[in-house]
Amino acid sequence: MNQIFTKQEKIKFKHIDYAGIVFYPRFLEMLNDLVEDWFEEALERPFSKMHETNGIPTVDLKVQFKKAARLGEILTKKLWVKNLGGASILCGFKFEDEEGKTCLEGEVTLVNVAFNENRNDIKAEPFSEEMKNKIKQYEL
């Protein structure tokens, strides 16, 4: 049975703007944290190790801001795979408030890349079969 990767995050002072709501770039940082947690906790490929030889940059991002999130609220952040390519992953994501109302949703495309020896160039590199099998557990 396939699953959704889920994490919770409390809205802190560092996330909000003068109006007391999450400043939109902080939502994108929270999304990046979710991707990083997914790679470390679910895919057993922590950024701290992966970035020695490879990377997983975001190459496309679609975001819809649906509802403001406020200081002290707890968001449930969800991530799942919509499409797995040879070297890319299209993920869906959604952030919900404590009542289950959507604050943010969208899609993010990530590409597995390899660095050359001098780290001055990158190119797409297919995922290993082992990694594909781990990623497929989150395909809906």
N, C-alpha and C positions, 0 to 999 in steps of 0.2 A: 504494500500500500504506500503510495507516495504521500509526501508530507510537505508542510509549509514550515519554513524556519521562522521562529518567533522569538522576539526579545522585547522586554519592557524598558522604558526610559522615562524617568521623572524630569519634567521641565524645570530647569534651574534658572537662576538669575542670569547666568551667562548666555542663555538661549534667547532672552527676550529683548525687545526694543522699548522705546519710551512709552509706547501704547500698552505695554504689558503683555504683548503676544509674541510668539516665536517669530524672530526675524528670519525671513525666508532662506538666507544662506545657511542658517543653523540647521534647517530641515535637511539640506543637502549634506551637511557634515554628519547628521544622524544617519542618513542613508549610507554614507560611506562607512560609518562605524558598523552598521548592520551587515554590509557586504564583508567587511573585514572579520567580524565575528563569525559569519557563516563559513568563510574559508577556514578559519582556525578551528572552530568547534565542531562543525558538521563534516567538512571536507578534509580535515586533518592536514591543511596546507597553510600554516600561519604566514602572514606577510613577513614576519621577522626572518623566516627561512627562505621563503619564495623569492623575496627581492634581492637575494644574493646572486641569483642567476636569471630570474624571470620577473615578469610583472603581469598585472591584470588591469590595464587602464580602462576607464570608461570612454567609449567612443560615441555613444549616443545616449541621450537622456530626454525623456518626456515626463513632465510633471504637471499635475493639476492640483492647485491649492483649493481645497473644498471648504475648510472651516478653520478658524483660528484656534490655536492651542495656547493655553495660558499658564503662567507660573504656578507650580505646584501640581499640575495635572500629570497623570501617568499615561503615557502613550504605549500602545501595543503596536510594535513594528513587525510587519510580515513580509516575507520574501519567498518567491517560488520561481521555478524555471518554466518559461513559456516555450522556449525553443533552444535546443542544444545543437550547435554546428560543430565543425571540425575543430576550430580554434576560438569560437565565440559562444557566448551564452546571452540569450535574451531573457531577462528576469522581469517579472511583475512585482510591484511592491505596493503596500498600503499601510498607512499609519492611522490607527483608530484611537479615539478618546475612551474614557472609562465607561461611557454609555454605548460604545460600539459604533459611534458616528465617525465617518471618514474625515480626517483632517487633510490628508495628502495621499495621492495615489499616482501611479505612473509605470513607466518601463525604463529599464536601464540595460544597455548592451555593453558587455565586458568582453575583452579580447585577451587571450593568453598570448603573451609575447616573450621572445627570448632577446637578451641583450647580446651584442657582439663583445668581443674580448675587451675593447676599449670603453665599452658602455656608452658609445656615442651614436649608436644606431640600434634600432629594434625592428623585429619583423614577427609577424604572426607565426605561432608554432602550435600545431595540433595538440590537443589534450591527449594524455596517455589513456589507454583503455581503462586502467584502474580509476583514474580521475573521472572519466566519463561515467563509469558505473556509480560512483559516489554522487555525482551531480544529478544523474537520472532519478535518484531517490526523491528529488524535489521537483520533478517535472509533473505538471498538472495538465 
